[in-house]
């Protein structure tokens, strides 16, 4: 194992095996999983796209929490323990390049050959803040451009109104991206790899992407008897 990890290819294989074999790393956002006690497949149909359970969780302001009898720690200490008071999570993206032959080429064109590069590192506050308030907030560091910034942010208030068979879920959202509040998580804000494509052209360039992290928006929404969603939002860009 020690010999395998000495090469970039071996390191990537080791990391891939760890991701496949570790159930704690298989969660979309681990802090949501710790808070609800649900597996990622309960809330996601596929990569990021939300199921009916996931949509209810998002409309509920990220506040759903499993029943807890013991004392909750401040920070996440274990994957199967009580949810922490600070719902923190992290994401790391690494890459390794190995070019077999560079004969006749300028070595400066291959500055990262046979080395591991940090593509992206993100920190999340994702979960309940108070009984009716929750947030999904992401900070991202770009290891190639050596630049950090506030990424997707969606802060929500949600509550219920029940009377004579009518069940109304209503709430408010404050966010920094025109499409981050989509309850299906299928809009450009949730395109892989969850951030603006600064290099390589990418289909996300232009259009709504230029508002990313540069807009402040607020909106209202409601779910009546689990039939239809009504929402409206206003965004101001800088």
Order of alpha helices (4+ residues) and beta strands (2+ residues): alpha-alpha-alpha-alpha-beta-beta-beta-beta-beta-beta-beta
